[in-house]
């Protein structure tokens, strides 16, 4: 992920952080500060403003280049945990809609992370984000505006068309199973109607 791509990726990440289901999920976790998402958002927004300057300075300053590499890795990890939360919330929603009939099948797709695991990941990301912010201050980076370099946004993680891997594949399986379940229900109801109509 180059700097121009990173500059376009951060707004997508910020949008995910503001998603209602993510806020709801984090708010239910015990031992997690409710303001953690606000802290992440504020910090990433401030970092986004200095990316252009960082891109220029990395050519002559190795420290800035390493800082951008670490920021890139952190951005990927933040997206990973947000996608994990989105998958978990999707699973819960379908379980509520379909009941126990589909619950065991969904559970077999991927074992959800424990609250302890999520809490640990959130703390790790918060600590790394704080360190990245402190390092950024030492470089004296200036706000030069948002990058204007062209970049094509990758498919959304919620898009179900085309090749999917990891959690996206789980999401597609869940939705496909849900649609199949509805189709089977409609077919069964139609057959029952035909049988009842023939006996009358």
C-alpha positions in Angstrom: 0.0 0.0 0.0 1.8 3.2 -1.2 1.4 6.5 0.5 -1.2 7.8 -2.1 -3.2 4.6 -1.5 -2.7 5.0 2.3 -4.1 8.5 2.0 -7.2 7.3 0.2 -7.5 4.2 2.5 -7.7 6.2 5.7 -11.0 7.8 4.9 -12.5 4.4 4.2 -11.1 3.2 7.6 -12.6 6.3 9.3 -16.0 5.5 7.7 -15.9 2.0 9.1 -15.0 3.3 12.6 -18.2 5.4 12.5 -20.4 2.5 11.6 -23.3 2.0 14.0 -22.7 -1.7 14.5 -19.1 -1.2 15.4 -20.0 1.4 17.9 -22.6 -0.8 19.4 -20.3 -3.8 19.6 -17.5 -1.8 21.3 -19.9 -0.2 23.7 -20.9 -3.7 25.0 -17.4 -4.9 25.7 -16.4 -4.9 29.3 -13.1 -3.3 30.2 -13.0 -1.2 27.1 -13.2 2.6 27.3 -16.3 3.7 25.3 -14.2 6.6 23.9 -11.7 4.3 22.2 -13.3 4.7 18.8 -13.3 8.5 19.1 -9.7 8.4 20.1 -8.8 6.3 17.1 -10.8 8.5 14.8 -9.3 11.8 16.1 -5.7 10.4 15.8 -6.1 8.9 12.3 -7.7 12.2 11.1 -4.7 14.1 12.4 -2.3 11.7 10.8 -4.2 11.9 7.5 -3.5 15.6 7.3 0.3 15.2 7.3 0.6 12.3 4.9 1.5 14.4 2.0 4.4 16.0 3.9 5.5 12.5 5.1 5.5 11.2 1.5 7.9 14.0 0.5 10.2 13.6 3.5 10.5 9.9 3.3 12.7 10.3 0.3 15.4 11.9 2.5 14.5 10.7 6.0 14.7 7.0 6.7 12.8 7.5 10.0 9.8 8.9 8.2 9.9 6.0 5.7 9.8 3.5 8.6 7.0 5.5 10.3 4.9 5.2 7.1 5.5 1.4 7.0 4.4 1.0 10.6 1.3 3.2 9.9 0.4 1.1 6.9 0.7 -2.1 9.0 -1.4 -0.6 11.7 -4.1 0.5 9.3 -4.4 -3.1 8.0 -4.7 -4.4 11.6 -7.4 -1.9 12.4 -9.3 -2.9 9.3 -8.9 -6.5 10.2 -10.5 -6.1 13.7 -13.3 -3.9 12.2 -14.1 -6.6 9.6 -14.1 -9.2 12.4 -16.6 -7.2 14.3 -18.8 -6.7 11.2 -18.8 -10.5 10.6 -19.7 -11.2 14.2 -22.6 -8.7 14.1 -23.8 -10.1 10.8 -23.8 -13.6 12.3 -25.8 -12.5 15.3 -28.3 -10.7 13.2 -28.9 -13.8 11.0 -29.2 -16.0 14.1 -31.9 -13.7 15.5 -33.8 -13.8 12.2 -33.4 -17.6 11.6 -33.3 -19.0 15.1 -31.7 -22.3 16.1 -32.2 -23.9 12.6 -29.3 -22.0 11.1 -27.4 -21.2 14.3 -25.3 -24.3 14.4 -24.4 -24.0 10.7 -23.2 -20.4 11.1 -21.1 -21.3 14.2 -19.3 -23.9 12.1 -18.0 -21.4 9.6 -15.6 -19.6 11.9 -15.3 -19.5 15.7 -16.0 -16.0 16.9 -13.3 -14.3 18.9 -13.7 -14.1 22.6 -14.2 -10.7 24.3 -10.7 -11.2 25.9 -9.2 -11.5 22.5 -10.9 -8.5 21.1 -10.1 -6.4 24.2 -6.4 -7.4 23.9 -6.4 -6.4 20.2 -8.0 -3.1 20.9 -5.5 -2.3 23.6 -2.6 -3.3 21.3 -3.9 -1.1 18.5 -4.4 1.8 20.9 -0.9 1.5 22.3 0.6 1.3 18.8 -1.4 4.3 17.6 -0.1 6.3 20.5 3.5 5.4 19.7 3.0 6.3 16.0 1.5 9.7 17.0 4.5 10.4 19.3 7.0 9.5 16.6 5.1 11.7 14.1 5.5 14.7 16.3 9.3 14.2 16.3 9.4 14.6 12.5 7.7 18.0 12.5 5.3 17.0 9.7 3.1 19.8 8.3 -0.5 19.7 7.2 -0.4 19.9 3.4 -3.9 18.8 2.6 -5.3 15.6 1.3 -3.5 13.7 -1.4 -4.7 14.4 -4.9 -3.0 11.5 -6.5 -5.3 9.2 -8.5 -6.3 5.9 -6.8 -9.0 3.4 -7.5 -10.9 2.3 -4.4 -10.8 -1.5 -3.9 -14.1 -3.4 -3.6 -15.9 -2.9 -0.3 -15.6 -5.8 2.2 -19.4 -6.0 2.2 -19.5 -6.6 -1.6 -20.4 -10.2 -2.3 -19.6 -10.4 -6.0 -16.3 -11.7 -7.3 -13.6 -13.6 -5.5 -13.6 -13.4 -1.8 -11.2 -14.6 0.8 -11.0 -14.8 4.6 -14.0 -13.3 6.4 -15.5 -12.1 3.2 -15.9 -15.7 2.2 -17.6 -16.4 5.5 -20.0 -13.5 5.0 -20.9 -14.8 1.5 -21.5 -18.3 2.8 -23.8 -16.9 5.5 -25.8 -14.8 3.1 -26.0 -17.6 0.5 -27.2 -20.0 3.2 -29.8 -17.4 4.4 -31.1 -17.0 0.8 -31.2 -20.8 0.3 -33.1 -21.2 3.5 -35.7 -18.6 2.5 -36.0 -20.3 -1.0 -36.5 -23.7 0.6 -39.2 -22.3 2.9 -41.1 -20.7 0.0 -40.9 -24.0 -2.0 -42.1 -26.0 1.0 -45.0 -23.6 1.6 -46.0 -23.8 -2.1 -45.9 -27.6 -2.1 -48.0 -27.7 1.1 -50.5 -25.3 -0.6 -50.7 -27.6 -3.6 -51.3 -30.7 -1.5 -53.9 -29.0 0.6 -55.7 -27.7 -2.5 -55.7 -31.1 -4.1 -57.4 -32.7 -1.1 -60.1 -30.1 -0.8 
